[in-house]
Amino acid sequence: MDAFYASVEQLDNPDLRGKPVAVGGSRERGVVAAASYEARKYGVRSAMASQVAKRKCRDLIFVKPRFSRYKEVSQQIRSIFFEYTDLVEPLSLDEAYLDVTYIKKGKPSATLIAQEIRQRIFEETKLTASAGVSYNKFLAKVASDVNKPNGIFVVTPAKAQDFIDNMEIRKFYGIGKVTAEKMNIIGIWFGRDLKQIDRYELVRLFGKSGNYYYEISRGEDNRLVEPSRERKSVGAEETFSNDIFLLQDLENELLQIADIVWERYLRSEAKAKTLTLKYKYADFEQHTRSKTITGWFTQKTELTEGAKDLLHADEFTKGIRLLGLTFSNFKTDEKNEPVQLIIEF
């Protein structure tokens, strides 16, 4: 979807249409969750601090997120996907992979199906979507960004290598900003540069990710579209309107966050064994601390006590602007679950 959260807000509120909109944060605090295309023209981006975004665009309008509404629209869009294939792998509320090798309706052409789905989405939601069409996940993903917003781009097998060779490294899905900068330093700027490095050297430089970089530079990506992607984490965080300095005040805020996390945890019906505390100082310096137990978190008191332990494990040297808690390391199939051995002395 194109600027999904911001587009939904502009759809529901005509006064916001054609104006630079940032979902999340505020003029003084917080982080931008999404920016309309009018705001992006000024350099406003998601994950940008609100204060920075406001400096880039003085007329920026901040809107509080309404995730229940975004989820409602997302489900409407996914229902369209499932009319064409059962192989739908959501990545988030506004993005998904579709495997249309065997389709339930429409013409047997991925390109025609993508066009039809985009038209259906617009007719039923009045929102625009962009699509990338290719023979694997990596190429479809990067292709989806080529003609945004409201566009489609197709990478055929015959054109794939040329497309990759001329793509800037920073646009490769799976290569983040830090890795791209590291690659630039050693002379890797485009796909064609990456393809010149052998597998062993890439693994030496970038660890196991080197294997992935070696393969995608050659248009290889054998990952399947997985309709039943397992949830990786459940959490919540809060950015404060004023920096917090006192430990007791931090603890009070943390317990409120824990209430939200526990409610989401129960709804997820998952079982987690790792709890992570995230905190961010006023100068945006960020830290995390984690605690892993031998069993599973099954009681709310385990969450609250664990959260307080993690909070008290550090001495805060500056005001805190953000706190967050996350459950992860979820229970897998019991047949494959390793058993923790305990030795008593």
Secondary structure, DSSP 8 states (H G I E B T S, - for coil): --SHHHHHHHHH-GGGTTS-EEESS-SSSSB-SEE-HHHHTTT--TT-BHHHHHHH-TT-EEE---HHHHHHHHHHHHHHHHHH-S-EEEEETTEEEE--SS-SSS-S-HHHHHHHHHHHHHHHHS----EEE-SSHHHHHHHTTTT-SS-EEE--HHHHHHHHHTSBGGGSTT--HHHHHHHHHTT--BHHHHHTS-HHHHHHHHTTHHHHHHHHTTT-------TT----EEEEEEEEEEEE--HHHHHHHHHHHHHHHHHHHHHHT--EEEEEEEEEETT--EEEEEEE-SS---SHHHHHHHHHHHHHTS---S-EEEEEEEEEEE---TTT---------
